[in-house]
């Protein structure tokens, strides 16, 4: 195949403490990206000025206000030119062969719309941050193998639901087909929404264990924890309203209701984060007409039958159980020497 090119987009908000390691790792790739674009969300910690001064090879785009993760990513994607596009968090860094490995794995297969690498914990590289995104019958998305020890015997499939937004890799043609990140999300679960749209349209996501990156996780979100909880509670239902066919709603209604009841119970028991999440869920009612309009557009692009989607959700539920069993067995061996 002809030599593919890739653009790397880094959304940034007050992330100066992380940016140097992130940018140096990307500038040191064995396959150089055609461009690295930092999109700054009106940072107040000097991030943008630092990038402009210290990294002349990096393209800097400044937004006049903090417009959120989704807008920053989309701004970068629209300004980029690569046949492949990576969304890379400012608190992540990559091994030197990461980009080359991802590009080669994606290849020329037009139906591989996305890929997920092996992302390790920034502070404890012996543990995993994510092997990709998964989805469950109760409506939750999850980072596959989050917090588990990195080990070669994990029962990972070749094809998964999608990449996490921190180290995501997409084919531009697939994004052109299904659209970019939903900017109404602002932040959180926007990657799950995009993964659903890709899956519904028939694109697949490849898991590439040989490509390795590292991620801190929620480095910016910790500065606004209540906002994080509110948007997580709200955006979870945005994902379901837009993407789940009605047949999935009917089939998994008990799981959906039980999961929301859990959050409500914890809120009534005095858990502040759960209370804020429930407020976020309640706010969805205001946006219902808008989300149903979006739903019609998404469902028009659907090429995958409900049976395949049910099988995918059940497969991820099984995968989660299998991974937990492997982790439990490993912990048992360690305890008994």
QUIFEN-V37087 format. One line per field, one symbol per residue. phi: phi as a letter, one per 40 degrees, with the letter a starting at -180 (. if undefined). psi: psi as a letter, one per 40 degrees, with the letter a starting at -180 (. if undefined). burial: + if it has 9 or more other ideal C-beta (glycine too) atoms within 8 Angstrom, else -. Layout:
phi->???
psi->???
burial->???
//
This chain:
phi->.cccbbbbbbcbafbdcbcdcdccccccccbcccabbcbccfcbbgdcccccccbccccbbbccacbgccccccdcccccbccbbbcbccbbabcdcdccccccccfbcccccaabccbccdcbccbccabhcbabccgccaccgdgcccacccccccbbciccccacbbcdcccccbgccccccgaggccccccccccccgcbbccbcccbbbacgfcccccacccccccccccdcddcccbcddccdccbddccccccccccccccchcccccccccccccddcbddcccccdcccccccbbccccccccccccccdccccccccccccccccbg
psi->iihiiiihhhhhhffdddddddddddeeidhhidihhhhhffieeedddddddegdehhhhhieiheiddddddddddeieidihhhhiefiiiidedddddddddaehdegeiihahhihddgeeiidieiiiiieeeiiihhfheiihieehghidhadiiiedfihihddddddeiaiheedcihedddddddddddeeiihhhgddhhiihdhfddddegdddddddddddddddddddhiddddddfddddddddddddddddeehdddddddddddedddedddddddddddddehehidddddddddddddddddddddddddddddde.
burial->---+++++++++++++-++--++++++-+---+-+++++++++---++-++---+--+-++-+---+++++++++++--+-+-+++++++++++--+++++++-++-----+++++++++++----++++++++++-++-++++++-+-+---+-+---+++++++++++++-++-++--+++-+++++++++++++++++-++++++--+++++++-+++---+--++++++++++++++++-+--++--+--++-+++--++-++------++++++++-++--++--++-++--++-++-+----++-++++++-++-++--++--+-------
//
